[in-house]
Amino acid sequence: MVLVLAACGGGNDDASEGSGNEGGSEGSGETKTIRAGIGLNDSHPQYLALLEWKKLVEERTDGAIEVETYHSSQLGDDRGMTEALQLGSQEVTIPSTAPIANFVPEYSVFDFPFLFPNEEVADMVLDGEVGQKFLDKLEDQNLVGLAYWENGFRDVTNSERAIETAADFEGLKLRTMENDLHLDAFSALGANPTPMAFGELFTAMQQGTVDGQENPIPTIYLQGFYEVQDYVSTTHHIYSPFVFLMSKEFFDGLTEEQQTIVTEAAVEAGALNRELNREAVAEYAEELKAEGMNYNDITPEARAEMVEIVQPVLDEYAEQIGKETVQEVYDAIAAAEAE
Ligand code: TK8
């Protein structure tokens, strides 16, 4: 396997400089294996970008690092895989920020409803100083954050009715991610939220355990949610970033050169993830309609009402997180918007 990968990498300009086929500065010829797992399936932009990351890392390390990729929660759910990284029994996962808040509570700020106005501003804030500060907070939890990827703006689907105004959430059994802020925000809107791992969601909707869920359009389409859901409403209530996480124990065991390679590759593959994801949204929205889903957008007035309803929940979480930290995020957003 090592030989095959080294041979593939041989054609690459960057990989051919340095120490021949010794595999980086250690030169031991020992192959390090990364098990990288995600919850989404193998048609999602996240997985396609993960394959790109694998290719870049294997080429640039001359095969000294080998990456095995797993999708569809084969290695567990976001929370379980993150715990496995902490224990050093898995090397990479790319969860949404919401489950990360169970490890570093400050991450909840990224899941404040209606926080980011658009993807460009999100990129600037996350890829800037504030984003880096948040990545640094992961170290205490035995995790290294290499880059932000994109899950995207979340929209609601359900089997009961179109969500046009806040009142339509009333009594809706809605699956949420495992995150207290999500629970409290949807409760405030009148829904009946249930936290659940992503891998259990399809069956829960199929069996009617929940009426609906919320996720970005690419997930709704590529995971086949239209088979078990009738309504999609583009509430765009939360912009969900992904964080590319590596086990700190594994990262610390890499050579400096390898640390740079895995980090740069995570940023580059993340750009591909964002690009594919954004290209896909309009097309997949059309596909959802073609599959017979009832599709509706939200008026600015209805959105403003939702913002008002969740505001007390945000105030409460801002206290918990620390007002200064939250203000820093708001300031970075304002600065990005002004550019
Ligand atoms: C996939 C999850 C998922 C997230 C969720 O592992 O749980 O709803 O949006 O895409 O990260």
Residues whose N, C-alpha, C, O or C-beta is under 5 A from the ligand:
A	BS01	TK8	I38 G39 L40 D78 P95 S96 M177 F198 E214 N215
